[in-house]
Amino acid sequence: MKKNVAVLMGGYSSEYEISMKSGLVVIENLDKETYNSYRIIISKKEWIYLDENNNKFKINKGDFSIQIDNEKIVFDVALIMIHGSPGEDGKLQSYFELLRIPYTGCSSYSSAITFNKRDCISVLKKHNIPSAKSVYLNLGDKIDEDKIINKIGLPCFVKANRSGSSFGVYMVKHKKDLANSIEDSLKIDSEVLIESFLDGIEVSVGVMKYKNNIEVFGITQLITDNDFFDYEAKYNGKSKEITPANISEVQKNNVINISKNIYKKLGLKGFTRSEFIFVGDVPFFLELNSVPGMTNESIFPKQAKLKGIPLNELLNELIKEAIE
C-alpha cells in the first residue's frame, strides 16, 4: 500500500520561493509506485494542499489532515522542504512531534540549534570546532564600531543570525559602512552575528545518514567574483562550483572528519550541508543548513549525482529514516 507523503514547502521567510522550487523537485523525484505525494504549501496566511489542477484544500491544523470529497486524508510522513522558519528552526518539528507524525530531517532541538548561527557556533566551540572571531548584537544594543573593529578587524562580515541563502549578510570593508550594515541585518532578524574575515578556500560539505552510515556526499569548492558567496552568487549564476573541491588530501580528510563529527555531536538527521573556510589546512566552521536546497541549482543534489546516487534513492532513505 502506498504511503501518503506531505511535501511541505513555502514558509514564512525570504526563502519562500527557493523552498517552492525545492519542494517541486522533490515531488518530481519521489517514487510514484511507492508514495502518494501531496504539495503542501505553508505560508503566514494559510496552510493548504494544492492539487495538480491548483485546487486548494485547507489543512486541518488540529491533526494535519485534509478533506477531499468527504474523504479524510492523513499522512504517513511529513517531508520538510521549508528553508528558514518554520521548517528549519524547530517549529514544524515540534508540531509534528506533538501530533506523533513522522517527519524528515533533524529533531526540533537540533533544528533550533543549527538555525541559530550564534548558538550553533557556541555549542561547537565546546567540541573544539574552529570558527571565526565573533561579536553578538541584538536589536536595541548600542553599536560601538571601535570596540567591534578592535576585536575582529576589517574586513568583517555582518550576518542576520537566523536567516538563510545569505539574506541579511554584508561584507564590511570600511568602518563608515559598519553601522549601516548592522542596521540592515537587523531588518531581517533581531539578532546579528559579526565575524572576522577568513581568507581561504570556501567549501560546502553535504552529509547525511545513508544506509545506516554517516556519509560525506561531496566537498564543493565555492568560487565567486562577488565579495562573497551571496544570494546573487548562489542563485543567479555569479559563482563557480567545483566538485570535488580542488584541495589537498590533508584538507580533504580534515573537512570530512570535522563534518562527520559535527553531524554526530549535534545529533543531526537527514540531508545537511555545512560551510567551511580553510585557514591553511584547518577548516573553520561557518554555518550549517539542516534543510539544504534541493533545486536544480542546489549543491547537495549535484554532489549526490556525482556520487552516482539518484535523488529518488536519497528520498527513499530520508523517508525510511523518518518512519523508522
Secondary structure in CASP SS format (residue, H / E / C, confidence):
PFRMAT SS
TARGET T0000
AUTHOR 0000-0000-0000
METHOD secondary structure of the structure
MODEL  1
M C 1.00
K C 1.00
K E 1.00
N E 1.00
V E 1.00
A E 1.00
V E 1.00
L E 1.00
M E 1.00
G E 1.00
G C 1.00
Y C 1.00
S C 1.00
S C 1.00
E C 1.00
Y H 1.00
E H 1.00
I H 1.00
S H 1.00
M H 1.00
K H 1.00
S H 1.00
G H 1.00
L H 1.00
V H 1.00
V H 1.00
I H 1.00
E H 1.00
N H 1.00
L C 1.00
D C 1.00
K C 1.00
E C 1.00
T C 1.00
Y E 1.00
N E 1.00
S E 1.00
Y E 1.00
R E 1.00
I E 1.00
I E 1.00
I E 1.00
S C 1.00
K C 1.00
K C 1.00
E C 1.00
W E 1.00
I E 1.00
Y E 1.00
L E 1.00
D C 1.00
E C 1.00
N C 1.00
N C 1.00
N C 1.00
K E 1.00
F E 1.00
K E 1.00
I C 1.00
N E 1.00
K C 1.00
G C 1.00
D C 1.00
F C 1.00
S E 1.00
I E 1.00
Q E 1.00
I E 1.00
D C 1.00
N C 1.00
E E 1.00
K E 1.00
I E 1.00
V C 1.00
F C 1.00
D C 1.00
V E 1.00
A E 1.00
L E 1.00
I E 1.00
M C 1.00
I C 1.00
H C 1.00
G C 1.00
S C 1.00
P C 1.00
G C 1.00
E C 1.00
D C 1.00
G C 1.00
K H 1.00
L H 1.00
Q H 1.00
S H 1.00
Y H 1.00
F H 1.00
E H 1.00
L H 1.00
L H 1.00
R C 1.00
I C 1.00
P C 1.00
Y E 1.00
T C 1.00
G C 1.00
C C 1.00
S C 1.00
S H 1.00
Y H 1.00
S H 1.00
S H 1.00
A H 1.00
I H 1.00
T H 1.00
F H 1.00
N C 1.00
K H 1.00
R H 1.00
D H 1.00
C H 1.00
I H 1.00
S H 1.00
V H 1.00
L H 1.00
K H 1.00
K C 1.00
H C 1.00
N C 1.00
I C 1.00
P C 1.00
S E 1.00
A C 1.00
K C 1.00
S E 1.00
V E 1.00
Y E 1.00
L E 1.00
N E 1.00
L C 1.00
G C 1.00
D C 1.00
K C 1.00
I C 1.00
D C 1.00
E H 1.00
D H 1.00
K H 1.00
I H 1.00
I H 1.00
N H 1.00
K H 1.00
I H 1.00
G C 1.00
L C 1.00
P C 1.00
C E 1.00
F E 1.00
V E 1.00
K E 1.00
A E 1.00
N C 1.00
R C 1.00
S C 1.00
G C 1.00
S C 1.00
S C 1.00
F C 1.00
G C 1.00
V E 1.00
Y E 1.00
M E 1.00
V E 1.00
K C 1.00
H C 1.00
K H 1.00
K H 1.00
D H 1.00
L H 1.00
A H 1.00
N H 1.00
S H 1.00
I H 1.00
E H 1.00
D H 1.00
S H 1.00
L H 1.00
K H 1.00
I H 1.00
D C 1.00
S C 1.00
E E 1.00
V E 1.00
L E 1.00
I E 1.00
E E 1.00
S E 1.00
F C 1.00
L C 1.00
D C 1.00
G C 1.00
I C 1.00
E E 1.00
V E 1.00
S E 1.00
V E 1.00
G E 1.00
V E 1.00
M E 1.00
K E 1.00
Y E 1.00
K C 1.00
N C 1.00
N E 1.00
I E 1.00
E E 1.00
V E 1.00
F E 1.00
G E 1.00
I E 1.00
T E 1.00
Q E 1.00
L E 1.00
I E 1.00
T E 1.00
D C 1.00
N C 1.00
D C 1.00
F C 1.00
F C 1.00
D C 1.00
Y H 1.00
E H 1.00
A H 1.00
K H 1.00
Y H 1.00
N C 1.00
G C 1.00
K C 1.00
S E 1.00
K E 1.00
E E 1.00
I E 1.00
T C 1.00
P C 1.00
A C 1.00
N C 1.00
I C 1.00
S C 1.00
E H 1.00
V H 1.00
Q H 1.00
K H 1.00
N H 1.00
N H 1.00
V H 1.00
I H 1.00
N H 1.00
I H 1.00
S H 1.00
K H 1.00
N H 1.00
I H 1.00
Y H 1.00
K H 1.00
K H 1.00
L C 1.00
G C 1.00
L C 1.00
K C 1.00
G C 1.00
F C 1.00
T E 1.00
R E 1.00
S E 1.00
E E 1.00
F E 1.00
I E 1.00
F E 1.00
V E 1.00
G C 1.00
D C 1.00
V E 1.00
P E 1.00
F E 1.00
F E 1.00
L E 1.00
E E 1.00
L E 1.00
N E 1.00
S C 1.00
V C 1.00
P C 1.00
G C 1.00
M C 1.00
T C 1.00
N C 1.00
E C 1.00
S C 1.00
I H 1.00
F H 1.00
P H 1.00
K H 1.00
Q H 1.00
A H 1.00
K H 1.00
L H 1.00
K C 1.00
G C 1.00
I C 1.00
P C 1.00
L H 1.00
N H 1.00
E H 1.00
L H 1.00
L H 1.00
N H 1.00
E H 1.00
L H 1.00
I H 1.00
K H 1.00
E H 1.00
A H 1.00
I H 1.00
E C 1.00
END
